[in-house]
Amino acid sequence: MRLAWLIARRFRQGTAKQGFLSFISASSTIGIALGCAVLIAALSMMNGFNQVLQNKLLAVVPQIEYSAVEGALDDWELVAEIAERNPQVVATAPGVNATVMVQTQSTFHGIQVRGVSAEHEQKVSSLSDYVSKEDWQRWQQKGGLLLGAGLAEKLDLEVGDSVSLLTPEKSERGFRSPERVRLQVTGLFQFGGQIDYHNAYVSLDTAINELDFARDVSSVRLRVKDVFSAPAVARQVGNELPELVYLDDWTRSHGHLYRDIELVRWVVYLVLILVMAVACFNIVSTLIMTVAKKRSQIAMLKTLGMKDKTLLQSFVLQGVMNGLYGVVIGCFCGILLAQFLPNIMLALETWFNFDVLSSDIYFVGEVPSEWIWSDVFLVAGVALLMSLLATLYPAWRAVKVEPAKALHQSI
């Protein structure tokens, strides 16, 4: 093995002195390095979006929710008690949901209003993290409406203004006629994305007594330890409930975001293989041309008694060295790029005056990034494996060189 390593180094040094072969060899190393760096950064960006989805979006939207089929739940406390028996359930909170129209002068806008108990809501969501302390305290003390900052800006509303909510009211004949209720905007929350334009919160008492959404609690919201187990937990708990309910979890309401992230991740994996394959073609070309130019030296080595196994190892090591250098450089640059990717994108947005992710549309305003060692090892492993596979055919060609014929042609 040591002899094979020495010969591989000698052949590689000889290749570096020849212009065209040196260029092809360097291009294979650079191609692998660029591929590793870009793919590590891309996977880190996907990891970042995944983390933001779990830690931000799923900290506000319901992870699991049970809603009454009609009217209110018969006994929401029993529903909460049964749910909390499940080891995956962290906390529960009651609520009332309704869709209403907000009117300011001649402007109407449909929003989703949720009546919540501030004490219970803090156990299942991070809503208070997106509201200033003053607004949160004011909303808890005075009640009123906790409105999304985007909707408040669109309707030209500020804290202290009053708005009219048009809520459906069921008449004796079964028809629904709108009922107008005025509430004061006592606070604003700023989460980002479309949630700021379509959501509002009121206290549970206000929802039941003033807005008359339901005669009592109509839904129970659950927070679970593992958000990806939410569908299974929802079915397990739902099968134990004593009454009929509508079952909902985040994979139904916002699952498309996670599926999009996973789809892009698999596309990145496919691109990883293709990019590495293209880069490794240069290794094949380099080694085949090396075999063609070193036929006489190979013949002399075989004449001196070198075994085919040692010769095979020397060409494999020569190709793997190209891949190894590219992997080391690429992984180092990829980790640096992934580490500083948010700062780089922020600088580009500032210099060129554009937004990669608009906060009006997406729930995240900047490109997140989180690199993990498993992705680095995966990229490095695939690159080295494909570099190794790329050496097999040229090494086989070197072993098949006939000493007598090669020496006769060199004379």
C-alpha positions as CSV (number, residue, x, y, z in Angstrom):
1,M,0.0,0.0,0.0
2,R,2.9,2.3,0.8
3,L,4.4,1.6,-2.7
4,A,1.0,2.3,-4.3
5,W,0.8,5.6,-2.4
6,L,4.3,6.7,-3.5
7,I,3.6,5.9,-7.2
8,A,0.3,7.7,-7.0
9,R,2.0,10.8,-5.7
10,R,4.7,10.6,-8.4
11,F,2.2,10.2,-11.2
12,R,0.1,13.1,-9.8
13,Q,3.2,15.3,-9.6
14,G,4.0,14.4,-13.2
15,T,0.4,15.3,-14.2
16,A,0.7,18.7,-12.5
17,K,3.7,19.6,-14.7
18,Q,1.7,19.0,-18.0
19,G,-0.5,21.9,-18.9
20,F,-3.6,20.3,-20.3
21,L,-3.6,17.4,-17.8
22,S,-3.0,19.8,-15.0
23,F,-5.9,21.9,-16.1
24,I,-8.3,18.9,-16.2
25,S,-7.1,17.6,-12.9
26,A,-7.5,21.0,-11.2
27,S,-10.9,21.5,-12.8
28,S,-12.1,18.2,-11.2
29,T,-10.9,19.3,-7.8
30,I,-12.4,22.7,-8.1
31,G,-15.7,21.2,-9.4
32,I,-16.0,18.9,-6.4
33,A,-15.1,21.7,-4.0
34,L,-17.7,24.0,-5.5
35,G,-20.3,21.3,-5.5
36,C,-19.7,20.4,-1.8
37,A,-19.7,24.1,-0.8
38,V,-22.9,25.0,-2.6
39,L,-24.8,21.8,-1.5
40,I,-23.8,22.2,2.2
41,A,-25.1,25.8,2.1
42,A,-28.3,24.7,0.3
43,L,-29.0,21.9,2.8
44,S,-28.2,24.3,5.7
45,M,-30.8,26.7,4.3
46,M,-33.4,23.9,4.2
47,N,-32.6,23.0,7.8
48,G,-33.0,26.7,8.7
49,F,-36.5,26.8,7.1
50,N,-37.4,23.6,8.9
51,Q,-36.3,25.0,12.3
52,V,-38.3,28.2,11.7
53,L,-41.3,26.2,10.7
54,Q,-41.2,24.3,14.0
55,N,-40.0,27.0,16.4
56,K,-42.0,30.0,15.0
57,L,-44.9,29.1,12.8
58,L,-46.0,26.0,14.8
59,A,-45.6,27.9,18.0
60,V,-48.5,30.2,17.0
61,V,-50.8,28.1,14.8
62,P,-52.7,25.2,16.4
63,Q,-50.6,22.0,16.3
64,I,-53.8,19.9,17.1
65,E,-57.3,21.2,17.5
66,Y,-60.7,19.6,18.3
67,S,-63.7,21.6,17.4
68,A,-67.4,21.0,18.2
69,V,-69.5,19.7,15.3
70,E,-72.1,22.3,16.1
71,G,-72.3,24.9,18.7
72,A,-70.1,24.3,21.8
73,L,-68.4,21.3,23.3
74,D,-70.4,19.4,25.9
75,D,-67.5,19.3,28.3
76,W,-64.3,20.9,27.1
77,E,-62.5,20.2,30.4
78,L,-63.1,16.5,30.0
79,V,-61.7,16.7,26.4
80,A,-58.6,18.5,27.8
81,E,-58.2,15.9,30.6
82,I,-58.4,13.0,28.2
83,A,-55.9,14.7,25.9
84,E,-53.4,15.4,28.7
85,R,-53.3,11.7,29.6
86,N,-51.4,11.1,26.3
87,P,-47.6,11.3,27.0
88,Q,-47.0,13.3,23.9
89,V,-49.4,16.1,24.9
90,V,-47.7,19.0,26.7
91,A,-50.6,21.3,27.4
92,T,-54.2,22.2,26.3
93,A,-56.2,25.4,26.0
94,P,-59.8,26.2,25.3
95,G,-60.9,28.5,22.5
96,V,-63.7,29.8,20.3
97,N,-63.2,30.3,16.6
98,A,-65.2,32.4,14.1
99,T,-64.9,34.2,10.8
100,V,-66.1,37.8,10.9
101,M,-65.9,41.0,8.8
102,V,-64.0,44.0,10.0
103,Q,-65.5,47.4,8.9
104,T,-63.7,50.7,9.0
105,Q,-65.7,53.4,7.2
106,S,-66.5,51.8,3.8
107,T,-63.8,49.1,4.0
108,F,-64.6,45.5,4.8
109,H,-62.0,42.8,5.5
110,G,-62.6,39.2,6.4
111,I,-60.6,37.8,9.3
112,Q,-60.4,34.8,11.6
113,V,-61.1,35.7,15.2
114,R,-60.1,33.4,18.0
115,G,-61.3,33.8,21.6
116,V,-58.7,32.6,24.0
117,S,-57.9,32.5,27.6
118,A,-54.6,34.4,28.1
119,E,-53.5,32.1,31.0
120,H,-54.1,28.9,29.0
121,E,-52.9,30.3,25.6
122,Q,-49.4,30.9,26.9
123,K,-49.1,27.2,27.6
124,V,-49.8,26.1,24.0
125,S,-48.5,29.1,21.9
126,S,-45.9,31.8,21.8
127,L,-48.4,34.6,20.9
128,S,-47.2,36.9,23.7
129,D,-43.6,36.8,22.2
130,Y,-45.0,38.7,19.2
131,V,-46.8,41.4,21.2
132,S,-45.2,44.2,23.1
133,K,-45.4,43.9,26.9
134,E,-47.6,47.0,27.2
135,D,-50.0,45.8,24.5
136,W,-50.2,42.3,26.1
137,Q,-50.9,43.7,29.6
138,R,-53.4,46.2,28.2
139,W,-55.2,43.4,26.3
140,Q,-55.3,41.2,29.4
141,Q,-56.7,44.0,31.6
142,K,-59.2,45.7,29.2
143,G,-60.0,43.0,26.8
144,G,-60.8,44.3,23.3
145,L,-59.2,43.2,20.1
146,L,-55.6,42.0,19.6
147,L,-55.1,42.7,15.9
148,G,-52.4,41.7,13.4
149,A,-50.0,44.6,12.6
150,G,-50.3,44.0,8.9
151,L,-54.1,44.3,9.0
152,A,-53.9,47.3,11.3
153,E,-51.6,49.1,8.8
154,K,-53.9,48.1,5.9
155,L,-57.0,49.5,7.6
156,D,-55.1,52.5,9.0
157,L,-55.8,51.5,12.6
158,E,-53.8,52.2,15.8
159,V,-54.0,51.0,19.4
160,G,-57.0,52.8,20.9
161,D,-59.1,53.0,17.8
162,S,-62.5,51.2,17.6
163,V,-63.7,48.9,14.8
164,S,-66.9,47.3,13.9
165,L,-67.1,43.5,13.7
166,L,-69.9,42.0,11.7
167,T,-70.7,38.7,13.2
168,P,-73.4,36.2,11.9
169,E,-76.4,35.8,14.1
170,K,-78.9,33.0,13.6
171,S,-82.5,34.2,13.5
172,E,-85.7,32.2,14.4
173,R,-86.2,31.1,10.8
174,G,-82.7,29.7,10.6
175,F,-81.2,32.5,8.4
176,R,-78.1,34.4,9.4
177,S,-78.1,38.2,9.6
178,P,-75.1,40.2,10.5
179,E,-74.8,41.7,13.9
180,R,-72.5,44.7,14.4
181,V,-70.3,44.8,17.5
182,R,-67.8,47.6,18.2
183,L,-64.5,46.7,19.9
184,Q,-61.4,48.7,20.8
185,V,-58.1,47.8,19.4
186,T,-56.0,47.3,22.6
187,G,-52.9,45.7,21.1
188,L,-51.1,44.6,18.0
189,F,-49.1,41.4,17.2
190,Q,-46.5,41.2,14.5
191,F,-45.7,37.7,13.5
192,G,-45.0,38.1,9.8
193,G,-46.7,36.8,6.6
194,Q,-50.4,36.4,6.0
195,I,-51.2,35.6,9.6
196,D,-50.8,39.4,10.4
197,Y,-53.5,40.1,7.8
198,H,-56.0,37.5,8.6
199,N,-56.0,36.8,12.3
200,A,-57.1,38.5,15.5
201,Y,-57.6,37.5,19.1
202,V,-60.2,38.4,21.8
203,S,-60.6,37.1,25.3
204,L,-62.7,34.0,25.8
205,D,-65.3,35.9,27.8
206,T,-65.6,38.5,25.0
207,A,-66.0,35.8,22.3
208,I,-68.8,34.1,24.3
209,N,-70.7,37.0,25.9
210,E,-70.2,40.0,23.6
211,L,-69.6,38.5,20.2
212,D,-71.8,35.5,20.8
213,F,-69.7,33.2,18.8
214,A,-70.9,30.2,20.9
215,R,-72.7,29.6,24.1
216,D,-69.5,28.0,25.5
217,V,-66.0,26.8,24.5
218,S,-66.2,25.3,21.0
219,S,-62.6,24.0,20.6
220,V,-59.6,22.7,22.5
221,R,-56.1,23.2,21.3
222,L,-53.2,20.9,22.0
223,R,-49.5,21.3,22.1
224,V,-47.3,18.2,21.6
225,K,-43.7,17.4,22.3
226,D,-42.9,16.2,18.7
227,V,-44.8,18.3,16.1
228,F,-44.3,15.5,13.5
229,S,-46.3,13.1,15.6
230,A,-49.3,15.5,15.7
231,P,-51.4,13.5,13.2
232,A,-50.9,10.2,15.1
233,V,-51.6,11.9,18.5
234,A,-54.7,13.6,17.1
235,R,-56.1,10.3,16.0
236,Q,-55.2,8.5,19.3
237,V,-56.8,11.2,21.5
238,G,-59.8,11.6,19.1
239,N,-60.7,8.0,19.4
240,E,-60.9,8.3,23.2
241,L,-63.2,11.4,23.2
242,P,-66.8,10.8,24.4
243,E,-68.3,13.2,21.8
244,L,-68.1,13.8,18.1
245,V,-65.6,16.5,17.1
246,Y,-63.8,17.9,14.1
247,L,-60.2,16.8,14.2
248,D,-57.5,19.1,12.8
249,D,-53.7,19.3,13.0
250,W,-51.0,21.5,11.5
251,T,-50.2,19.1,8.6
252,R,-53.7,19.8,7.2
253,S,-53.6,23.6,7.6
254,H,-49.9,24.3,7.0
255,G,-48.5,20.9,6.0
256,H,-47.8,22.2,2.4
257,L,-45.0,24.4,3.8
258,Y,-43.2,21.3,5.3
259,R,-43.9,19.3,2.1
260,D,-42.4,22.1,0.0
261,I,-39.2,22.1,2.2
262,E,-38.9,18.3,2.0
263,L,-39.4,18.4,-1.8
264,V,-36.6,21.0,-2.2
265,R,-34.4,18.9,0.1
266,W,-34.8,15.9,-2.1
267,V,-34.2,18.0,-5.2
268,V,-31.0,19.2,-3.5
269,Y,-30.0,15.5,-2.9
270,L,-30.5,14.8,-6.6
271,V,-28.5,17.8,-7.6
272,L,-25.8,16.6,-5.2
273,I,-25.4,13.4,-7.1
274,L,-25.5,15.0,-10.6
275,V,-23.0,17.8,-9.7
276,M,-20.6,15.2,-8.2
277,A,-21.0,13.0,-11.2
278,V,-20.1,15.8,-13.6
279,A,-17.1,16.8,-11.5
280,C,-16.0,13.1,-11.3
281,F,-16.0,12.8,-15.1
282,N,-13.0,15.0,-15.1
283,I,-11.2,12.5,-12.8
284,V,-12.0,9.8,-15.3
285,S,-10.6,11.9,-18.1
286,T,-7.5,12.8,-16.1
287,L,-6.7,9.2,-15.3
288,I,-7.4,7.8,-18.7
289,M,-5.0,10.4,-20.3
290,T,-2.5,9.6,-17.5
291,V,-2.6,5.9,-18.4
292,A,-2.2,6.8,-22.1
293,K,0.9,8.9,-21.4
294,K,2.4,6.6,-18.8
295,R,2.1,3.3,-20.7
296,S,5.9,2.8,-20.9
297,Q,6.4,3.6,-17.2
298,I,3.5,1.2,-16.3
299,A,5.1,-1.5,-18.6
300,M,8.4,-1.1,-16.8
301,L,6.8,-1.3,-13.4
302,K,5.0,-4.5,-14.4
303,T,8.3,-5.9,-15.9
304,L,10.0,-5.2,-12.6
305,G,7.4,-7.4,-10.9
306,M,4.8,-5.0,-9.6
307,K,1.6,-6.8,-8.9
308,D,-1.6,-5.8,-10.7
309,K,-3.2,-5.1,-7.3
310,T,-0.6,-2.5,-6.4
311,L,-0.9,-0.8,-9.8
312,L,-4.6,-0.8,-9.4
313,Q,-4.3,0.8,-5.9
314,S,-1.9,3.5,-7.2
315,F,-4.4,4.8,-9.8
316,V,-7.3,4.6,-7.4
317,L,-5.4,6.6,-4.9
318,Q,-4.4,9.1,-7.5
319,G,-8.0,9.8,-8.4
320,V,-9.1,9.7,-4.7
321,M,-6.5,12.4,-3.9
322,N,-8.2,14.8,-6.4
323,G,-11.6,14.1,-4.8
324,L,-10.2,14.3,-1.3
325,Y,-8.6,17.8,-1.8
326,G,-11.9,19.0,-3.4
327,V,-13.9,17.6,-0.5
328,V,-11.8,19.2,2.2
329,I,-11.7,22.6,0.5
330,G,-15.4,22.4,-0.4
331,C,-16.6,21.3,3.1
332,F,-14.6,24.1,4.8
333,C,-15.9,26.7,2.4
334,G,-19.5,25.3,2.6
335,I,-19.5,25.5,6.4
336,L,-18.3,29.1,6.3
337,L,-20.9,29.9,3.7
338,A,-23.7,28.3,5.7
339,Q,-22.6,30.0,8.9
340,F,-22.6,33.5,7.4
341,L,-25.4,32.9,4.8
342,P,-28.0,35.1,6.6
343,N,-25.5,38.0,6.9
344,I,-24.5,37.6,3.2
345,M,-28.1,37.7,2.0
346,L,-28.8,40.7,4.2
347,A,-25.8,42.5,2.8
348,L,-27.0,41.7,-0.8
349,E,-30.5,42.9,0.0
350,T,-29.1,46.2,1.3
351,W,-26.7,46.8,-1.5
352,F,-29.1,45.9,-4.4
353,N,-32.3,47.1,-2.6
354,F,-34.4,44.0,-3.0
355,D,-36.1,41.5,-0.7
356,V,-35.4,37.8,-1.0
357,L,-38.3,36.9,1.3
358,S,-41.0,39.5,1.7
359,S,-42.4,39.7,5.3
360,D,-45.8,40.6,3.8
361,I,-46.0,37.1,2.2
362,Y,-43.8,34.8,4.2
363,F,-43.7,34.1,7.9
364,V,-39.9,34.6,7.9
365,G,-38.3,37.8,6.6
366,E,-34.7,36.6,6.2
367,V,-33.0,33.5,4.8
368,P,-32.3,31.1,7.7
369,S,-29.4,28.7,7.9
370,E,-28.4,25.9,10.2
371,W,-25.6,23.5,9.2
372,I,-25.3,20.2,10.9
373,W,-22.5,17.6,10.8
374,S,-24.6,14.9,9.3
375,D,-25.2,16.9,6.1
376,V,-21.4,17.7,5.9
377,F,-20.6,14.0,6.3
378,L,-23.2,13.1,3.7
379,V,-21.9,15.5,1.1
380,A,-18.3,14.5,1.8
381,G,-19.2,10.8,1.7
382,V,-21.0,11.0,-1.6
383,A,-18.2,13.0,-3.2
384,L,-15.5,10.6,-2.0
385,L,-17.6,7.6,-3.1
386,M,-18.1,9.0,-6.6
387,S,-14.5,9.9,-6.8
388,L,-13.6,6.3,-6.0
389,L,-16.0,4.9,-8.5
390,A,-14.6,7.3,-11.2
391,T,-11.1,5.7,-10.7
392,L,-12.1,2.1,-11.3
393,Y,-12.2,2.1,-15.1
394,P,-9.0,4.0,-15.6
395,A,-7.2,1.8,-13.0
396,W,-8.5,-1.3,-14.8
397,R,-7.2,0.1,-18.1
398,A,-3.8,0.6,-16.5
399,V,-3.7,-3.0,-15.2
400,K,-4.5,-4.3,-18.7
401,V,-1.5,-2.6,-20.3
402,E,0.7,-5.3,-21.9
403,P,4.4,-4.6,-21.1
404,A,5.9,-6.0,-24.3
405,K,3.5,-4.2,-26.6
406,A,3.8,-0.9,-24.6
407,L,7.6,-1.0,-24.6
408,H,7.8,-1.8,-28.3
409,Q,5.5,1.2,-29.2
410,S,7.6,3.5,-27.1
411,I,10.8,2.6,-28.9
